[in-house]
Amino acid sequence: MPRYFFDLHTDKGVERDDSGSELADMKQVREAQRLLPDLAREEIPEDGDRRSFTVLVTDEDGHPVYSATLNYAGLWLLR
């Protein structure tokens, strides 16, 4: 089975997936989008109101095969 790597990109930098995961097909690769809410939950900004979380999936040769992004935006409504 092919191995895919799921790197997390934020404004703080990149967290590399050094071990990867063996997945049977591209449908499983697309499941990267389901990882984002759990990853982002731990990183909701305390020092700002905007943050983007992107999972970039690459194959064994380092070629990008899928990308998913979740944007967080907080907005004060008090004046």
C-alpha atoms as one frame of an Amber mdcrd trajectory, in Angstrom:
protein
   0.000   0.000   0.000   1.203   3.525  -0.722   2.315   5.757   2.154   1.061
   9.337   2.503   2.306  12.133   4.744  -0.004  14.666   6.412   1.817  17.939
   7.182   0.024  20.643   9.180   0.696  24.239   8.079  -0.261  27.200  10.298
   0.995  30.736  10.773   3.284  29.273  13.442   5.036  27.053  10.917   4.865
  23.483   9.675   4.459  20.310  11.677   5.901  17.537   9.525   4.484  14.040
   9.476   7.675  11.979   9.436   6.065   8.545   9.670   3.120   8.834   7.273
   0.210   6.440   6.923  -0.376   3.550   4.570  -3.692   4.093   2.815  -5.522
   1.915   0.323  -6.953   4.623  -1.935  -7.360   8.345  -2.572 -10.721   8.379
  -0.765  -8.834   7.686   2.460  -6.376  10.480   1.611  -9.287  12.892   1.353
 -10.154  12.087   4.958  -7.469  14.682   5.773 -10.276  17.214   5.868 -11.751
  15.402   8.872  -8.503  15.863  10.812  -8.649  19.640  10.699 -11.301  20.397
  13.348  -9.541  18.208  15.910  -6.142  19.708  15.133  -7.496  23.256  15.147
  -9.434  22.805  18.394  -6.149  22.747  20.304  -4.842  25.809  18.472  -7.687
  28.347  18.566  -5.765  31.597  18.958  -5.695  33.339  22.320  -3.615  36.191
  20.987  -5.537  36.989  17.808  -8.767  36.424  15.995  -7.647  34.758  12.784
  -5.828  31.574  11.976  -5.676  29.152   9.059  -4.960  25.450   9.347  -3.931
  23.533   6.242  -3.189  19.841   5.913  -1.006  19.150   2.883  -0.882  15.482
   1.921   2.094  14.253  -0.051   2.907  10.858  -1.505   6.067   8.801  -0.928
   7.900  10.848  -3.568   7.026  14.152  -1.876   4.448  15.148  -4.496   1.365
  16.972  -3.165  -1.804  14.953  -3.722  -4.397  16.744  -1.558  -4.795  19.891
   0.505  -7.533  20.939   2.931  -7.784  24.271   4.774  -9.862  25.372   7.753
 -10.045  29.091   8.566 -10.869  30.467  11.999 -12.030  34.060  12.350 -13.286
  35.709  15.519 -14.985  39.082  15.393 -15.756  41.410  18.309 -19.285  42.793
  18.012 -19.080  45.255  20.909 -18.352  48.886  20.165
